[in-house]
Amino acid sequence: MRPLLALPAVRRLAVPALLALAAIAAGCGSSGGSDTSGIPDGSDTGAAAAPTTTAAATGACKQVQAPAAKKNGGQTKPTTKLDPAKTYTVTVQTNCGTFAFTLNVKDSPNTTAAFAGLVQKGYYDNLIFHRIVPGFVIQGGDPTGTGEGGPGFSTVDKPPSDAKYTLGVVAMAKTQNEKPGTSGSQFFVVTAPDAQLPPDYALLGKVTKGIGVVQAIGQLGDPADQQGTPSQTVVMQKVTLSQS
């Protein structure tokens, strides 16, 4: 799913109707088939550009080949809920470095349970960030790498009315036509100080380690390309879950 304004046959984060007309289609599969939900492209939401990081400027990301696409859909929805009294941390190792985020079990019990279940299955290993919009978001979690795929199921956790999508917030992408808080497997990490998105995207968590890595990845795209085509392949080589 691509957290951008939703356009026909493309997944993006939904934005107000007037802005949606200006949005560019961005793949953001949440269920199993041609999933076209996503988030706005940033230019239409007034998101402030994040500063260029040294890592991005110096080419800290190792050059790697894009992994083979995985099967679209076919996953069984995880049903085991997470304990809200515990802290769950997802660690994402990439060819650009490692970052980690804690899961927001309180606001998104269904979403976090499904995400954690997929992580434990190794679902996210060797998937790419298929959409990178500098100064806005990085988006991944599509098994096909096209922005159109998903796990074959969806969950719903309507975000709080005061939800904010600021730097380091991790949320789930959805199609324009899906109800607020719907998600599959595609997620995005905000790289703007404030993406200025409406409270439509299920809150997955918040980056607690490696925000510099996230910002470096966030520079690997063309700000003028609303599709968010990465300028370099960024692979989630290993994604793990821990609790405390």
C-alpha positions as semicolon CSV with decimal commas, in nm:
position;residue;x (nm);y (nm);z (nm)
1;M;0,000;0,000;0,000
2;R;0,122;0,341;-0,064
3;P;0,031;0,603;0,191
4;L;-0,061;0,865;-0,068
5;L;-0,370;1,011;-0,223
6;A;-0,563;0,727;-0,376
7;L;-0,614;0,721;-0,748
8;P;-0,779;0,462;-0,972
9;A;-0,598;0,127;-0,961
10;V;-0,340;0,260;-0,722
11;R;-0,313;0,235;-0,343
12;R;-0,250;0,552;-0,152
13;L;-0,343;0,706;0,175
14;A;-0,674;0,876;0,126
15;V;-0,690;1,251;0,157
16;P;-0,970;1,508;0,142
17;A;-1,174;1,484;-0,177
18;L;-1,038;1,805;-0,331
19;L;-0,682;1,690;-0,276
20;A;-0,748;1,335;-0,392
21;L;-0,806;1,463;-0,744
22;A;-0,448;1,584;-0,752
23;A;-0,296;1,272;-0,602
24;I;-0,097;1,025;-0,805
25;A;-0,162;0,655;-0,797
26;A;0,067;0,468;-0,563
27;G;0,065;0,092;-0,502
28;C;-0,033;-0,007;-0,148
29;G;-0,188;-0,353;-0,135
30;S;-0,361;-0,436;0,191
31;S;-0,559;-0,743;0,107
32;G;-0,475;-1,000;-0,154
33;G;-0,560;-0,891;-0,505
34;S;-0,489;-0,569;-0,688
35;D;-0,468;-0,354;-0,382
36;T;-0,455;0,013;-0,467
37;S;-0,468;0,198;-0,138
38;G;-0,211;0,441;-0,028
39;I;-0,128;0,779;0,107
40;P;-0,106;1,119;-0,059
41;D;0,212;1,208;-0,241
42;G;0,314;1,476;0,004
43;S;0,302;1,768;-0,237
44;D;-0,074;1,784;-0,198
45;T;-0,074;1,764;0,181
46;G;0,171;2,042;0,252
47;A;0,420;1,807;0,412
48;A;0,746;1,980;0,493
49;A;1,056;1,832;0,336
50;A;1,284;1,644;0,572
51;P;1,651;1,747;0,572
52;T;1,892;1,550;0,359
53;T;2,088;1,313;0,580
54;T;2,461;1,243;0,561
55;A;2,395;0,873;0,512
56;A;2,189;0,936;0,202
57;A;2,432;1,190;0,064
58;T;2,732;0,965;0,105
59;G;2,567;0,653;-0,034
60;A;2,561;0,456;0,292
61;C;2,317;0,205;0,145
62;K;2,483;-0,104;0,004
63;Q;2,397;-0,181;-0,355
64;V;2,183;-0,495;-0,373
65;Q;1,971;-0,668;-0,632
66;A;1,595;-0,657;-0,601
67;P;1,465;-0,985;-0,456
68;A;1,226;-1,205;-0,650
69;A;0,859;-1,127;-0,605
70;K;0,665;-1,339;-0,358
71;K;0,316;-1,483;-0,390
72;N;0,033;-1,234;-0,360
73;G;-0,228;-1,323;-0,096
74;G;-0,270;-1,668;0,050
75;Q;-0,197;-1,573;0,412
76;T;-0,418;-1,671;0,704
77;K;-0,511;-1,383;0,932
78;P;-0,327;-1,414;1,267
79;T;-0,572;-1,424;1,558
80;T;-0,347;-1,415;1,864
81;K;-0,379;-1,074;2,031
82;L;-0,084;-0,896;2,189
83;D;-0,067;-0,817;2,559
84;P;-0,125;-0,440;2,602
85;A;0,080;-0,451;2,923
86;K;0,392;-0,549;2,728
87;T;0,609;-0,358;2,483
88;Y;0,659;-0,511;2,141
89;T;0,945;-0,395;1,920
90;V;0,985;-0,464;1,549
91;T;1,344;-0,447;1,421
92;V;1,398;-0,395;1,049
93;Q;1,740;-0,475;0,907
94;T;1,797;-0,324;0,563
95;N;2,087;-0,273;0,326
96;C;2,083;0,090;0,445
97;G;2,108;0,005;0,815
98;T;1,871;-0,098;1,092
99;F;1,578;0,079;1,251
100;A;1,321;-0,032;1,507
101;F;0,972;0,073;1,612
102;T;0,739;-0,016;1,898
103;L;0,389;-0,140;1,818
104;N;0,088;0,070;1,915
105;V;-0,119;-0,210;2,070
106;K;-0,348;0,031;2,254
107;D;-0,483;0,214;1,949
108;S;-0,455;-0,075;1,702
109;P;-0,502;-0,416;1,869
110;N;-0,618;-0,592;1,552
111;T;-0,361;-0,432;1,325
112;T;-0,065;-0,495;1,554
113;A;-0,170;-0,857;1,616
114;A;-0,190;-0,923;1,241
115;F;0,138;-0,743;1,172
116;A;0,320;-0,928;1,451
117;G;0,188;-1,259;1,322
118;L;0,318;-1,186;0,972
119;V;0,656;-1,083;1,109
120;Q;0,686;-1,408;1,303
121;K;0,613;-1,600;0,981
122;G;0,898;-1,420;0,806
123;Y;0,651;-1,253;0,571
124;Y;0,841;-0,925;0,552
125;D;1,186;-1,077;0,501
126;N;1,331;-0,980;0,163
127;L;1,053;-0,739;0,072
128;I;1,141;-0,394;-0,060
129;F;1,039;-0,038;0,008
130;H;0,860;0,005;-0,322
131;R;0,764;0,367;-0,270
132;I;0,991;0,646;-0,149
133;V;0,875;1,007;-0,158
134;P;1,145;1,237;-0,015
135;G;1,016;1,461;0,262
136;F;0,700;1,250;0,300
137;V;0,706;0,871;0,351
138;I;0,875;0,542;0,271
139;Q;0,639;0,251;0,203
140;G;0,683;-0,127;0,189
141;G;0,525;-0,457;0,281
142;D;0,396;-0,564;-0,060
143;P;0,501;-0,924;-0,143
144;T;0,496;-0,849;-0,516
145;G;0,705;-0,534;-0,488
146;T;0,465;-0,346;-0,715
147;G;0,250;-0,170;-0,457
148;E;-0,051;-0,375;-0,565
149;G;-0,015;-0,680;-0,341
150;G;-0,110;-0,785;0,008
151;P;-0,155;-1,082;0,242
152;G;-0,503;-1,182;0,130
153;F;-0,685;-1,048;0,436
154;S;-0,752;-0,717;0,604
155;T;-0,803;-0,583;0,955
156;V;-0,963;-0,265;1,085
157;D;-0,867;-0,034;1,372
158;K;-1,018;0,311;1,330
159;P;-0,752;0,565;1,431
160;P;-0,822;0,820;1,706
161;S;-0,971;1,142;1,571
162;D;-0,661;1,329;1,687
163;A;-0,412;1,091;1,524
164;K;-0,104;1,268;1,387
165;Y;0,132;1,136;1,122
166;T;0,457;1,301;1,221
167;L;0,824;1,207;1,182
168;G;0,882;0,844;1,276
169;V;0,517;0,741;1,295
170;V;0,452;0,403;1,132
171;A;0,104;0,342;0,991
172;M;-0,077;0,112;0,752
173;A;-0,171;0,204;0,396
174;K;-0,517;0,150;0,253
175;T;-0,713;0,208;-0,066
176;Q;-0,915;0,522;-0,111
177;N;-1,237;0,323;-0,101
178;E;-1,162;0,129;0,217
179;K;-1,294;0,251;0,549
180;P;-1,059;0,438;0,784
181;G;-0,821;0,209;0,970
182;T;-0,834;-0,077;0,717
183;S;-0,501;-0,248;0,656
184;G;-0,334;-0,549;0,503
185;S;0,045;-0,580;0,500
186;Q;0,166;-0,256;0,342
187;F;0,292;0,006;0,583
188;F;0,462;0,342;0,568
189;V;0,702;0,539;0,785
190;V;0,666;0,916;0,791
191;T;0,985;1,107;0,704
192;A;0,831;1,454;0,708
193;P;0,805;1,660;1,028
194;D;0,429;1,633;0,971
195;A;0,274;1,454;0,673
196;Q;-0,055;1,637;0,741
197;L;-0,265;1,330;0,667
198;P;-0,622;1,283;0,790
199;P;-0,681;1,023;1,066
200;D;-0,757;0,747;0,815
201;Y;-0,457;0,517;0,852
202;A;-0,427;0,259;1,127
203;L;-0,147;0,351;1,367
204;L;0,109;0,071;1,373
205;G;0,381;0,225;1,591
206;K;0,662;0,478;1,632
207;V;1,032;0,457;1,543
208;T;1,241;0,433;1,859
209;K;1,581;0,356;1,706
210;G;1,749;0,436;1,376
211;I;1,547;0,739;1,266
212;G;1,858;0,847;1,076
213;V;1,839;0,526;0,874
214;V;1,472;0,595;0,794
215;Q;1,558;0,948;0,681
216;A;1,846;0,820;0,469
217;I;1,613;0,575;0,295
218;G;1,368;0,859;0,254
219;Q;1,615;1,047;0,036
220;L;1,637;0,767;-0,221
221;G;1,373;0,902;-0,452
222;D;1,284;1,193;-0,677
223;P;1,069;1,458;-0,504
224;A;0,910;1,532;-0,842
225;D;0,807;1,168;-0,893
226;Q;0,470;1,138;-0,720
227;Q;0,470;0,767;-0,791
228;G;0,757;0,739;-0,544
229;T;0,986;0,529;-0,762
230;P;1,300;0,450;-0,555
231;S;1,633;0,557;-0,701
232;Q;1,800;0,261;-0,531
233;T;1,675;-0,080;-0,416
234;V;1,611;-0,091;-0,042
235;V;1,545;-0,439;0,096
236;M;1,409;-0,539;0,436
237;Q;1,658;-0,821;0,472
238;K;1,530;-0,939;0,811
239;V;1,233;-0,825;1,020
240;T;1,198;-0,955;1,374
241;L;0,973;-0,910;1,676
242;S;1,074;-0,891;2,041
243;Q;0,884;-0,815;2,360
244;S;0,962;-0,680;2,705
